[in-house]
Amino acid sequence: MTDLICRMAEEWFGIKADPDDALRLEKHILANSAANLERFFSSGAAAEFLTVNETYFFREPVHFSLLLELLPSFEKTGIRICSAATAAGCEAYSIAMLIEAYNKGAQRPVVYNIDAFDINAKAIETARKGIYSARSIREDGDCFKYMTIPYIKGQEDKYHVSDSIKKNINFFVHNLMDELYVEKYDIIFFRNAFIYFLPHKRERLLSNLSHILKEGGILILGVSETSGVQHADLVQKNRQLRSRWQIPSSFDDVFYFCKSAKQPV
């Protein structure tokens, strides 16, 4: 059954399943006589066993520095952001906390909306609750840690995200192999998940992301993932960040992708 699970992971989720994770799912299926493998995949329940949900606040801070640079241009229009493959939601909350921090000093606060989704329903449940362990707060991203102070409370190994920061975030379950029909986004964060998708599934994945991105919109991937992106609609860009945001000197350049405008026929 393990081989079948790996093949179904490729078919349904577009990923290569870790054999140990596939075996864990097999044992779960065998231990629950009422469980059905096909149903586990069609419902997305198999994702709980087969997907990686590594997440923490302000991971890879260079991308949050980029967002700070971009926010002034959205003061008049507002901004729609997607946190794709959000895992347990730390990225989405980090984005919201950064915008709230920016708005405190802005002449015209940015109106924002964040959609955050993942195939793993259990991870989305955690995100909605907003309860995390100390592992979710790490040295990477310390330059933005002050932004968490008004919104994350707790001690020892249990931290709660304040309800006040949840109001502009919509968490939901979605499979990246399927199209999503929503109002298009100005920025999509899709970081440190691309590497788990099989090469022959990546065109479909990028097309689905491009479909929900506005023309001229920005797609942000993990710092080590940009070299693997090949898609006709996405043009790689790089930007030198300004020092006024007091970011570490090692984070002075950032790479991202911009959705190109359609050429007239």
C-alpha positions as CSV (number, residue, x, y, z in Angstrom):
1,M,0.0,0.0,0.0
2,T,2.9,2.4,0.6
3,D,3.7,2.6,-3.1
4,L,0.1,3.3,-3.9
5,I,0.0,6.1,-1.3
6,C,3.1,7.6,-2.9
7,R,1.5,7.5,-6.3
8,M,-1.7,9.0,-5.0
9,A,0.3,11.8,-3.3
10,E,1.7,12.7,-6.7
11,E,-1.7,12.5,-8.4
12,W,-3.7,14.4,-5.8
13,F,-1.2,16.8,-4.2
14,G,1.6,17.0,-6.8
15,I,4.3,16.1,-4.2
16,K,6.7,13.3,-3.6
17,A,5.7,11.7,-0.4
18,D,8.3,10.7,2.2
19,P,8.2,6.9,2.5
20,D,8.1,7.1,6.3
21,D,5.1,9.5,6.1
22,A,3.4,7.1,3.6
23,L,4.0,4.2,6.0
24,R,2.5,6.2,8.8
25,L,-0.6,6.9,6.7
26,E,-0.8,3.2,5.8
27,K,-0.7,2.1,9.4
28,H,-3.5,4.6,10.2
29,I,-5.6,3.3,7.4
30,L,-5.1,-0.3,8.5
31,A,-5.8,0.6,12.1
32,N,-9.2,2.2,11.2
33,S,-11.2,-0.3,9.3
34,A,-13.8,2.3,8.3
35,A,-11.1,4.5,6.7
36,N,-10.8,4.6,2.9
37,L,-7.7,5.5,1.1
38,E,-9.4,7.1,-1.9
39,R,-11.6,9.2,0.5
40,F,-8.5,10.2,2.5
41,F,-7.0,11.8,-0.6
42,S,-10.2,13.3,-2.1
43,S,-11.1,15.0,1.2
44,G,-7.5,16.2,1.7
45,A,-7.2,14.3,5.0
46,A,-4.1,12.5,3.8
47,A,-2.3,15.8,3.8
48,E,-2.1,15.7,7.6
49,F,0.3,12.7,7.2
50,L,2.2,13.7,4.0
51,T,2.8,17.4,4.0
52,V,5.5,19.4,5.7
53,N,4.2,22.2,8.0
54,E,7.4,23.9,9.1
55,T,6.4,27.5,10.0
56,Y,7.4,30.4,12.3
57,F,6.9,34.1,12.6
58,F,8.8,36.4,10.3
59,R,10.7,33.6,8.6
60,E,13.1,34.9,5.9
61,P,12.8,38.5,6.9
62,V,14.0,39.9,3.6
63,H,10.5,39.3,2.2
64,F,8.9,41.3,4.9
65,S,11.4,44.1,4.3
66,L,10.2,44.0,0.6
67,L,6.6,44.2,1.8
68,L,7.4,47.3,3.9
69,E,9.0,48.9,0.8
70,L,5.8,48.2,-1.2
71,L,3.2,49.3,1.2
72,P,3.3,53.1,0.5
73,S,2.0,52.5,-3.0
74,F,-1.1,50.8,-1.6
75,E,-2.2,53.5,0.8
76,K,-4.8,54.8,-1.7
77,T,-6.0,51.5,-3.2
78,G,-5.6,49.0,-0.3
79,I,-4.0,45.6,-0.8
80,R,-5.0,42.0,-1.2
81,I,-2.4,39.4,-0.1
82,C,-2.4,35.6,-0.3
83,S,-0.4,33.4,1.9
84,A,-0.4,30.1,-0.1
85,A,0.6,26.9,1.6
86,T,0.4,28.8,4.8
87,A,0.8,25.7,7.1
88,A,-0.2,26.8,10.6
89,G,-0.5,30.4,9.7
90,C,2.5,32.1,11.1
91,E,3.3,33.8,7.8
92,A,-0.2,35.2,7.5
93,Y,-0.1,36.6,11.0
94,S,3.4,38.1,10.4
95,I,2.1,39.9,7.3
96,A,-0.9,41.3,9.3
97,M,1.3,42.4,12.2
98,L,3.7,44.1,9.8
99,I,1.0,46.1,8.1
100,E,-0.5,47.1,11.4
101,A,2.9,48.3,12.5
102,Y,3.3,50.2,9.3
103,N,-0.2,51.8,9.6
104,K,0.7,53.2,13.0
105,G,3.1,55.6,11.4
106,A,1.4,56.0,8.0
107,Q,-0.4,59.2,7.0
108,R,-3.0,57.1,5.3
109,P,-3.3,53.5,6.7
110,V,-3.3,50.7,4.2
111,V,-6.6,48.8,4.1
112,Y,-5.7,45.1,3.7
113,N,-7.2,41.7,3.3
114,I,-5.3,38.4,3.6
115,D,-6.4,35.0,2.4
116,A,-4.3,32.1,3.8
117,F,-4.8,28.5,2.7
118,D,-3.2,25.1,3.0
119,I,-4.2,21.5,2.0
120,N,-3.7,20.4,5.6
121,A,-7.1,20.9,7.4
122,K,-5.5,20.3,10.8
123,A,-2.9,23.0,10.2
124,I,-5.6,25.4,9.2
125,E,-7.5,24.6,12.4
126,T,-4.3,25.5,14.3
127,A,-4.0,28.8,12.3
128,R,-7.6,29.8,13.1
129,K,-7.0,29.2,16.8
130,G,-3.7,31.1,16.8
131,I,-2.1,29.0,19.5
132,Y,1.6,28.2,19.1
133,S,4.6,26.8,20.8
134,A,7.9,28.6,21.5
135,R,9.3,26.9,18.4
136,S,7.3,29.3,16.3
137,I,9.3,32.3,17.6
138,R,13.0,32.1,16.5
139,E,16.0,34.2,15.9
140,D,15.4,34.3,12.2
141,G,13.2,37.4,11.9
142,D,14.3,39.0,15.2
143,C,14.5,42.4,13.4
144,F,10.7,42.3,13.2
145,K,10.1,40.7,16.6
146,Y,9.0,44.1,18.1
147,M,5.9,43.9,15.8
148,T,4.7,40.8,17.5
149,I,4.6,42.3,21.0
150,P,1.1,43.8,20.8
151,Y,-0.4,40.7,19.4
152,I,1.3,37.6,20.8
153,K,1.0,36.8,24.5
154,G,2.0,33.8,26.5
155,Q,4.8,32.1,28.4
156,E,6.8,28.9,28.4
157,D,5.5,26.9,25.5
158,K,2.0,28.3,24.7
159,Y,1.6,31.6,22.9
160,H,-1.8,33.1,21.8
161,V,-2.3,35.4,18.9
162,S,-4.6,38.2,19.8
163,D,-8.1,38.2,18.3
164,S,-7.5,41.8,17.2
165,I,-5.1,40.7,14.5
166,K,-7.3,38.0,13.1
167,K,-10.0,40.3,11.7
168,N,-8.4,40.8,8.2
169,I,-7.3,37.2,7.7
170,N,-9.4,34.4,6.1
171,F,-8.0,30.9,6.6
172,F,-9.3,28.1,4.5
173,V,-8.4,24.7,3.1
174,H,-7.3,24.5,-0.6
175,N,-5.3,22.2,-2.8
176,L,-2.7,24.0,-4.9
177,M,-3.3,21.5,-7.7
178,D,-6.8,22.9,-8.1
179,E,-7.7,26.3,-9.5
180,L,-8.9,28.9,-7.0
181,Y,-11.7,31.3,-8.0
182,V,-11.3,34.5,-6.0
183,E,-10.7,38.2,-6.6
184,K,-7.1,38.5,-7.7
185,Y,-4.2,39.3,-5.4
186,D,-1.6,42.1,-5.4
187,I,0.9,39.9,-3.7
188,I,1.2,36.1,-3.2
189,F,3.6,34.7,-0.6
190,F,4.4,31.1,-1.6
191,R,7.5,30.3,0.3
192,N,9.5,27.1,1.1
193,A,6.8,24.8,-0.4
194,F,7.7,24.9,-4.1
195,I,10.6,22.5,-3.5
196,Y,8.2,19.7,-2.4
197,F,6.4,19.6,-5.7
198,L,7.4,17.2,-8.4
199,P,9.1,18.9,-11.4
200,H,6.3,17.8,-13.9
201,K,3.6,19.3,-11.6
202,R,5.2,22.7,-11.2
203,E,3.9,24.2,-14.4
204,R,0.3,23.5,-13.3
205,L,1.1,24.9,-9.8
206,L,2.6,28.1,-11.2
207,S,-0.3,28.5,-13.6
208,N,-2.8,28.2,-10.7
209,L,-0.9,30.9,-8.8
210,S,-0.5,33.1,-11.8
211,H,-4.3,32.8,-12.4
212,I,-5.1,34.5,-9.1
213,L,-2.4,37.2,-9.4
214,K,-3.1,40.6,-10.8
215,E,-1.2,41.8,-13.8
216,G,1.9,43.5,-12.4
217,G,1.3,41.6,-9.1
218,I,4.2,40.0,-7.2
219,L,4.8,36.3,-6.4
220,I,7.3,35.7,-3.6
221,L,9.0,32.3,-3.1
222,G,11.6,31.1,-0.6
223,V,15.1,32.5,-1.0
224,S,16.4,29.2,-2.2
225,E,13.6,28.4,-4.6
226,T,13.7,31.1,-7.3
227,S,16.1,29.3,-9.7
228,G,13.5,26.5,-10.2
229,V,10.7,28.8,-11.5
230,Q,10.0,28.7,-15.2
231,H,6.7,30.2,-16.4
232,A,5.7,32.3,-19.3
233,D,3.6,34.7,-17.2
234,L,6.2,35.3,-14.5
235,V,9.3,37.5,-14.8
236,Q,12.0,37.4,-12.2
237,K,12.9,40.7,-10.6
238,N,15.3,41.9,-8.0
239,R,15.2,44.9,-5.8
240,Q,17.8,46.6,-3.5
241,L,16.1,47.4,-0.2
242,R,16.6,50.8,1.4
243,S,18.4,51.0,4.7
244,R,15.8,53.3,6.3
245,W,14.0,50.1,7.4
246,Q,17.0,49.1,9.5
247,I,17.2,45.6,8.1
248,P,20.4,43.5,8.5
249,S,23.1,44.3,5.9
250,S,23.1,40.7,4.7
251,F,19.5,41.3,3.5
252,D,20.0,44.1,1.0
253,D,18.7,42.5,-2.1
254,V,15.5,40.5,-2.7
255,F,14.3,38.4,-5.6
256,Y,10.7,37.9,-6.6
257,F,8.5,37.4,-9.6
258,C,6.2,39.8,-11.3
259,K,3.2,38.8,-13.5
260,S,3.7,40.3,-16.9
261,A,0.9,42.1,-18.7
262,K,-0.8,40.2,-21.5
263,Q,0.4,41.4,-24.9
264,P,-2.4,42.3,-27.4
265,V,-2.9,39.8,-30.2
